[in-house]
């Protein structure tokens, strides 16, 4: 392989270096990168994996060469260097943002834009795929809806965390699929650090607990926040939280009442409507009938 173009080398210098000396192939590369992918997912971080899937002509690389781009911009591995690697690095950042794969085709027939450090001709195809951590659904409340929701969401690929201040409700017997169980809200508030892979659904047993949890949740970086209840209850909670200093902007991203509008009545049906909304948010679906009230930046009191 040939040396990296300066612009691509800059990206390596910004983070971890490649796992083997540039210019040399390594039989350990696939295992090294796959171990790093597992590490990223376990720590809740994102990345993008670029793989050369086809070459035609004189290409200074090997099919199946891979490069991992982390969300901080650092890389591991290489796909040959040069401006190609720089372009793939930029595409990888977009793939992470959109959470969608992308195929890139480069025609390296001595084009000026790819001729600095890449003396070659031919076609290079690279597949860039997102590396995403498993989404985690934290359910606040351990009642009937929570049990049905934990089951349906777990089937849809979400890891499950349960929070309830009653040990008779928050336990492994009721929630065998749960990876985390908290028996006080304070403990959960202290230990949880919601991020772009975290989904929070509030279905506690009372108005006061709902408001307390939502006041905490609205200030987190969770990707999704949902709360069960009627529209009247939701607006009442919003008004109370606004008086406590929670901004309209923070509340505007809350899905409440939670779920898609499918006419659900039973706990199982409600759980399906909520799970459907979680999937819609995860997959960037648009144009669906959400049950959530729409709040503007104007005063909630005026809207109510």
C-alpha positions in Angstrom: 0.0 0.0 0.0 1.1 3.6 -0.6 1.6 6.3 1.9 -1.3 8.3 3.2 -2.1 11.7 1.7 -1.5 14.5 4.2 -5.2 15.3 4.7 -6.0 11.7 5.6 -3.0 11.5 7.9 -4.4 14.4 9.8 -7.4 12.4 10.7 -5.3 9.6 12.2 -3.2 12.1 14.2 -6.5 13.4 15.9 -7.1 10.1 17.6 -5.8 6.5 17.9 -3.3 5.4 15.3 -3.8 2.6 13.0 -3.4 -0.9 14.6 -0.4 -1.8 12.3 2.3 0.2 10.5 1.0 2.0 7.4 2.1 0.3 4.2 1.9 -3.2 5.6 -1.0 -5.6 5.6 -1.9 -7.5 8.8 -3.6 -10.8 9.3 -4.7 -9.5 12.6 -6.6 -6.5 11.1 -10.1 -8.0 10.9 -10.0 -9.3 14.5 -8.6 -6.1 15.8 -11.3 -4.0 14.2 -14.1 -6.3 15.2 -12.9 -6.2 18.8 -12.9 -2.4 18.6 -16.4 -2.5 17.2 -17.6 -4.6 20.1 -15.9 -2.1 22.5 -17.6 0.8 20.9 -21.0 -0.8 21.1 -20.5 -1.8 24.7 -19.6 1.8 25.7 -22.6 3.2 23.8 -20.5 5.0 21.2 -20.9 5.1 17.4 -18.7 4.4 14.5 -18.7 3.6 10.8 -16.9 0.7 9.1 -15.6 1.2 5.5 -14.9 -2.0 3.6 -13.4 -2.4 0.1 -15.9 -4.7 -1.5 -14.6 -4.7 -5.1 -11.6 -3.6 -7.1 -11.0 -3.5 -10.8 -7.6 -2.5 -12.3 -4.4 -1.4 -10.6 -5.5 -0.6 -7.1 -2.9 -0.3 -4.3 -5.2 -2.1 -1.8 -6.8 -5.4 -1.1 -10.4 -6.4 -1.3 -11.9 -6.7 2.2 -9.5 -4.0 3.5 -11.3 -2.1 6.3 -11.2 1.2 8.1 -13.1 2.0 11.2 -14.0 5.6 11.9 -15.0 6.5 15.4 -17.5 9.3 16.3 -14.6 11.5 17.5 -13.1 11.3 14.1 -10.2 9.0 14.9 -9.6 5.9 12.8 -8.3 2.4 12.9 -7.2 0.4 9.9 -6.8 1.7 6.4 -8.3 1.3 2.9 -5.2 2.5 1.1 -4.8 6.1 2.0 -4.8 9.1 -0.2 -7.8 11.3 -1.1 -10.0 8.3 -1.3 -9.5 7.7 2.4 -10.2 11.3 3.2 -13.5 11.2 1.2 -14.5 8.0 2.9 -13.7 9.5 6.3 -16.1 12.4 5.5 -18.8 10.0 4.3 -18.4 7.9 7.4 -19.3 10.9 9.6 -22.5 11.3 7.5 -23.3 7.6 7.7 -23.1 7.8 11.5 -25.4 10.9 11.5 -28.0 9.4 9.2 -27.6 5.8 10.6 -27.8 4.5 7.0 -25.2 2.7 4.9 -23.7 4.1 1.8 -21.8 2.6 -1.2 -19.0 4.7 -2.8 -17.5 4.1 -6.2 -14.1 5.8 -7.2 -12.8 5.8 -10.7 -9.1 6.1 -10.2 -8.0 6.7 -13.8 -5.2 9.2 -13.0 -7.8 11.9 -12.1 -6.1 14.9 -10.6 -8.1 14.8 -7.5 -6.9 11.3 -6.7 -3.4 11.4 -8.2 -1.5 12.7 -5.1 0.0 9.6 -3.6 -2.2 7.1 -5.5 -0.4 6.1 -8.7 -3.1 3.8 -10.1 -6.0 3.3 -12.4 -9.2 1.3 -12.0 -12.4 1.2 -10.1 -12.7 1.0 -6.3 -16.0 0.2 -4.5 -16.3 0.8 -0.8 -19.2 0.0 1.4 -19.6 2.2 4.5 -22.0 1.0 7.2 -22.9 2.5 10.6 -21.8 0.9 13.8 -24.4 1.6 16.4 -24.8 0.6 20.0 -27.9 -1.4 21.0 -30.7 1.0 21.9 -31.7 0.9 25.5 -35.2 1.5 26.7 -35.5 2.6 30.4 -39.1 2.2 31.6 -40.0 4.2 34.7 -42.8 2.2 36.4 -43.4 -1.5 36.8 -47.1 -2.0 36.2 -49.0 -3.9 33.6 -48.2 -1.6 30.7 -44.6 -1.6 31.6 -44.5 -5.5 31.6 -46.1 -5.6 28.1 -43.9 -2.8 26.9 -40.7 -4.5 28.1 -41.6 -7.6 26.3 -42.6 -6.0 23.0 -39.7 -3.6 22.9 -37.2 -6.3 23.8 -38.5 -8.4 20.9 -37.9 -5.3 18.7 -34.3 -5.2 19.6 -34.2 -2.8 22.6 -32.2 -3.6 25.8 -34.4 -3.0 28.8 -33.9 -1.2 32.1 -36.6 -1.0 34.8 -37.1 1.7 37.4 -39.7 1.5 40.2 -39.6 2.4 43.9 -41.4 -0.8 44.8 -39.2 -3.9 44.9 -42.3 -6.1 44.4 -42.7 -4.4 41.0 -39.1 -3.9 40.0 -37.6 -7.3 40.0 -36.2 -10.0 37.8 -39.2 -12.3 38.2 -41.5 -9.7 36.6 -38.9 -8.5 34.1 -36.6 -11.4 33.2 -35.4 -9.6 30.1 -34.2 -6.5 32.0 -30.4 -5.9 32.0 -30.8 -3.2 34.7 -33.2 -2.8 37.6 -33.4 0.2 39.9 -35.6 0.2 43.0 -35.4 4.0 43.7 -35.8 6.8 41.3 -33.0 8.7 43.0 -30.6 5.8 42.4 -31.6 5.8 38.7 -31.2 9.6 38.4 -27.7 9.4 39.9 -26.4 6.5 37.9 -28.0 6.8 34.5 -26.4 8.9 31.8 -28.9 8.9 28.9 -27.4 9.4 25.5 -28.3 9.2 21.8 -29.0 5.5 22.2 -31.3 5.9 25.2 -35.1 5.8 25.2 -37.1 6.8 28.2 -40.7 6.0 28.8 -42.5 7.2 31.9 -45.4 5.1 33.1 -45.3 5.4 36.9 -48.2 4.9 39.2 -48.9 8.5 39.9 -49.0 12.1 38.6 -46.4 13.2 41.1 -43.8 10.6 40.1 -44.4 11.2 36.4 -43.7 14.9 36.9 -40.6 14.1 39.0 -39.1 11.7 36.4 -40.0 14.0 33.5 -38.3 16.9 35.2 -35.1 14.9 35.3 -35.5 13.3 31.8 -36.1 16.6 30.0 -32.6 17.7 31.0 -30.9 14.6 29.7 -29.5 13.8 26.3 -31.9 10.9 25.7 -32.9 10.3 22.1 -36.5 9.7 23.1 -38.7 10.7 26.0 -42.3 9.6 26.3 -44.9 9.9 29.0 -48.3 8.1 29.3 -51.4 10.0 30.2 -54.3 12.1 28.9 -53.7 15.3 27.0 -55.1 17.2 30.0 -52.7 15.5 32.4 -49.8 16.1 30.1 -50.4 19.8 29.8 -50.9 20.0 33.6 -47.5 18.4 34.1 -45.9 20.7 31.5 -47.3 23.8 33.2 -46.0 22.6 36.6 -42.5 21.9 35.2 -42.4 25.2 33.4 -43.0 26.9 36.7 -40.0 24.9 38.1 -37.7 26.2 35.4 -38.0 23.5 32.7 -38.0 25.3 29.4 -40.6 24.9 26.6 -37.7 23.8 24.3 -36.9 21.0 26.6 -40.5 19.9 26.9 -41.1 20.2 23.1 -39.2 17.0 22.4 -41.3 14.9 24.8 -43.7 12.4 23.3 -46.8 12.7 25.5 -49.3 11.2 25.4 -46.9 8.4 24.4 -47.3 6.1 21.4 -48.7 6.1 17.9 -52.4 6.7 17.5 -53.7 3.2 16.6 -56.7 3.2 18.9 -55.0 1.1 21.6 -57.0 0.3 24.8 -55.5 -2.7 26.6 -52.0 -2.7 28.2 -50.8 -5.0 25.4 -52.1 -2.7 22.7 -50.7 0.4 24.4 -47.4 -1.4 24.6 -47.5 -2.1 20.9 -48.3 1.6 20.1 -45.4 2.7 22.2 -43.0 0.2 20.7 -44.1 1.3 17.2 -43.2 4.9 18.1 -39.8 3.9 19.5 -39.1 2.1 16.2 -40.3 5.1 14.2 -37.9 7.4 16.1 -35.1 4.9 15.7 -35.6 4.5 12.0 -36.4 8.2 11.3 -39.9 7.4 10.0 -42.0 10.5 9.2 -45.6 11.2 8.5 -47.0 9.0 11.2 -50.0 9.7 13.5 -48.4 10.4 16.9 -50.6 10.9 19.9 -48.3 13.6 21.5 -49.7 17.1 22.0 -47.8 19.8 20.1 -46.5 22.6 22.3 -45.2 25.9 20.9 -42.7 28.3 22.4 -45.6 30.3 23.6 -46.8 29.9 27.2 -48.2 26.6 28.1 -50.8 28.3 30.2 -52.1 30.2 27.1 -52.2 27.0 25.1 -54.1 25.1 27.8 
